[in-house]
Amino acid sequence: MERDATIFVAGHRGMVGSAIVRRLKALGYTNILTASRDELDLLDQKAVQAFFARHAIDQVYVAAAKVGGIHANNTYPAEFIYQNLMIQANLIHTAHLHGVQKLLFLGSSCIYPRLAEQPMREEALLTGALEPTNEPYAVAKIAGIKLCESYNRQYGRDYRSVMPTNLYGPGDNFHPDNSHVIPALLRRFHEAVQRGDEEVVIWGSGTPKREFLHVDDMAAACVHVMELSVETYQAHTTPMSSHINVGMGEDCTIRELAETIARVTGFKGRLRFDASRPDGTPRKLLGVGRLEALGWKALIDLEDGLLDVYRWYQSKANCA
């Protein structure tokens, strides 16, 4: 791809969007277009259309989304389905109207059935019931995949979709109630060390298995997928199953994750698991055969990645 192409990264201030911007710059892309929420409300269709009319955009990365953990999804299901549907519909449809041929939509591994065979392959989509705790968010992400497929089928667009596993990294949301499991636990363990606590409580039984991917690996995979030729991409996908999983290809239990975070943060006390809290899906491991066949594999292992994000969190906490 041309290094001076105009690339719009929607959601550039988020963890994933900012990592994509870093990756593009590192690869020599020189014309990266961004807009803050104050500059562009992605829920406003007219505003999105006016933005595209002002700029000659060649490619779009749809990294903007409303995201959160189990508690946030349970508490704000209406916001999760409405905002994600509107953001992606506005961006994908407007990109088409303004002749943007290349677009990458970022989904989520929660699109797959709750009891899908593990590891979850792309073909498992729409073969069973979703996890109830995040069904509205998952439905919105499934709609995004189908939007891309539909514009490809009807208009010959080159709109691609990637489905990341659980992501973590610099720029993550460390809110005590609305964050995902890694930032929530990093903050909890960090504060326990600061207070000298003898015990840390972890939600759930500790037995569910999860896969985690550093956001810099995710960004590298996104750009890799976008840089593939149309022929190569289509040779490894189908018109009705065009998305590609992005993950490590291995998982760990929540207990193992908590033990690793305890080492990273220096916590020496006890771990107590609160089984009265929801576990969510028993296991979520992505099959990454498509992506590996396309020449990409994750490089950052979990403990090294956790050390990286914990240092970032400490730098922010010390500045607060």
Residue pairs with C-beta under 8 A, 6 or more apart in sequence:
1 59
1 102
1 226
1 227
2 58
3 27
3 28
3 29
3 30
4 29
4 30
4 31
5 29
5 31
5 58
5 59
6 31
6 33
6 55
6 56
6 57
6 58
6 59
7 24
7 29
7 31
7 32
7 33
7 57
7 58
7 59
7 60
7 61
8 33
8 34
8 35
8 55
8 57
8 59
8 60
8 61
9 17
9 20
9 21
9 24
9 32
9 33
9 34
9 61
9 63
10 17
10 35
10 42
10 60
10 61
10 62
10 63
10 64
10 87
10 91
11 17
11 62
11 63
11 64
11 65
12 18
12 20
12 21
12 34
12 35
12 63
13 36
13 37
14 63
14 64
14 65
14 67
14 171
15 167
15 169
15 170
15 171
15 172
15 173
15 215
16 63
16 106
16 164
16 167
16 215
16 218
16 219
17 61
17 63
17 64
18 170
18 171
19 169
19 170
19 171
19 215
19 216
19 218
19 219
20 61
20 63
20 219
20 222
20 223
21 32
21 34
22 216
22 219
23 216
23 219
23 220
23 222
23 223
24 32
24 223
25 32
27 223
33 55
33 57
35 51
40 47
40 48
40 51
41 47
42 48
42 64
42 86
42 87
42 90
42 91
43 83
43 86
43 87
43 90
44 90
45 86
45 90
45 94
48 90
48 91
48 94
49 94
49 97
49 98
52 94
52 95
52 97
52 98
52 100
53 98
57 95
57 98
57 100
58 100
58 101
58 102
59 100
59 102
59 103
59 104
59 226
60 91
60 95
60 100
60 102
60 103
60 104
61 103
61 104
61 106
61 222
61 226
62 87
62 88
62 91
62 92
62 103
62 104
62 105
62 106
62 144
63 106
64 87
64 91
65 83
65 84
65 87
65 88
65 106
66 79
66 80
66 83
66 84
66 87
66 137
67 137
67 173
67 180
68 76
68 80
68 173
68 178
68 179
68 180
69 178
69 179
69 180
69 181
69 184
70 133
70 134
70 203
70 278
70 280
71 177
71 178
72 80
72 177
72 178
72 179
73 80
73 133
73 134
73 136
73 137
74 133
74 278
75 178
77 135
77 136
77 137
78 136
80 134
80 136
80 137
80 140
81 136
81 137
81 139
81 140
84 137
84 140
84 141
84 144
85 140
85 143
88 105
88 140
88 143
88 144
88 147
89 143
89 147
91 103
92 103
92 105
92 144
92 147
92 148
92 151
92 159
93 147
95 103
95 159
96 151
96 155
96 157
101 157
101 158
102 158
102 159
102 160
102 226
103 148
103 157
103 158
103 159
103 160
104 159
104 160
104 161
104 162
104 222
104 225
104 226
105 144
105 145
105 147
105 148
105 159
105 160
105 161
105 162
106 161
106 162
106 164
106 222
107 141
107 142
107 144
107 145
107 161
107 162
107 163
107 164
107 243
108 137
108 138
108 141
108 163
108 164
109 120
109 163
109 164
109 165
109 166
109 211
109 245
109 247
109 284
109 286
110 130
110 131
110 134
110 137
110 138
110 141
110 281
110 284
111 125
111 130
111 138
111 141
111 142
111 145
111 163
112 120
112 124
112 125
112 130
112 284
113 124
113 127
113 128
113 129
113 130
114 128
114 129
114 130
114 131
114 132
114 281
115 128
115 129
115 282
116 124
116 127
116 128
117 124
118 283
118 285
119 249
119 285
119 286
119 287
119 288
120 245
120 284
120 285
120 286
120 287
121 245
121 287
121 289
122 163
122 237
122 241
122 243
122 244
122 245
122 287
122 290
123 241
125 142
125 145
125 241
125 243
126 142
130 138
130 139
131 138
131 280
131 281
133 278
133 280
134 280
141 163
144 161
145 161
145 163
145 242
145 243
147 159
148 157
148 159
148 160
148 161
148 242
149 159
149 161
149 239
149 240
149 242
151 157
151 159
152 158
152 159
152 239
152 242
153 239
158 230
158 233
160 225
160 226
160 233
160 242
160 243
160 244
161 242
161 243
161 244
162 221
162 222
162 225
162 243
162 244
162 245
162 246
163 243
163 244
163 245
163 246
163 286
164 213
164 218
164 221
164 246
164 247
165 211
165 212
165 213
165 245
165 246
165 247
165 248
165 284
165 285
165 286
166 180
166 181
166 182
166 210
166 211
166 212
166 213
166 284
167 180
167 212
167 213
167 214
167 215
167 218
168 180
168 182
168 183
168 212
168 213
168 214
168 215
168 305
168 306
168 309
169 214
169 215
169 216
169 305
169 308
169 309
169 312
170 215
170 308
170 309
170 312
171 215
171 312
172 179
172 180
172 182
172 183
172 215
172 309
173 179
173 180
173 183
174 183
174 184
174 186
174 187
174 313
176 184
176 187
176 188
179 187
181 210
181 254
181 257
182 212
182 257
182 261
182 306
182 309
183 309
183 313
185 202
185 257
185 258
185 261
186 261
186 264
186 265
186 306
186 309
186 310
186 313
187 313
188 200
188 201
188 202
189 200
189 261
189 262
189 264
189 265
189 267
190 265
190 310
190 313
190 314
190 317
191 197
192 199
192 200
192 267
192 269
193 265
193 266
193 267
197 269
198 269
198 270
199 269
199 270
199 271
199 272
200 258
200 262
200 267
200 269
200 270
200 271
200 272
201 272
201 273
201 274
202 254
202 255
202 258
202 271
202 272
202 273
202 274
203 273
203 274
203 277
203 278
204 254
204 273
204 274
204 275
204 277
204 278
204 279
204 280
205 254
205 273
205 275
205 279
206 253
206 254
206 255
206 258
206 271
206 273
207 253
207 254
207 255
207 279
207 282
208 253
208 254
208 279
208 280
208 281
208 282
208 283
209 251
209 252
209 253
209 254
209 282
209 283
209 284
209 285
210 251
210 252
210 253
210 254
210 257
210 283
210 284
211 247
211 248
211 249
211 250
211 251
211 252
211 284
211 285
211 286
212 248
212 252
212 257
212 302
212 305
213 246
213 247
213 248
213 298
214 298
214 300
214 305
214 308
214 309
216 300
217 248
217 298
217 299
217 300
218 246
220 296
220 299
221 246
221 291
221 296
221 298
222 246
224 294
224 295
224 296
225 233
225 244
225 291
225 294
225 296
228 294
232 294
233 294
236 244
236 290
236 293
236 294
237 243
237 244
237 290
244 290
244 291
244 294
245 286
245 287
245 288
245 290
245 291
246 286
246 288
246 291
247 285
247 286
247 288
247 298
248 288
248 298
248 302
249 285
249 286
249 287
249 288
249 292
249 297
249 298
250 285
251 283
251 284
251 285
252 260
252 302
255 271
255 273
257 302
258 271
259 271
260 302
260 303
260 306
261 267
261 306
262 268
262 271
263 303
264 303
264 306
264 307
264 310
265 310
288 297
291 297
300 308
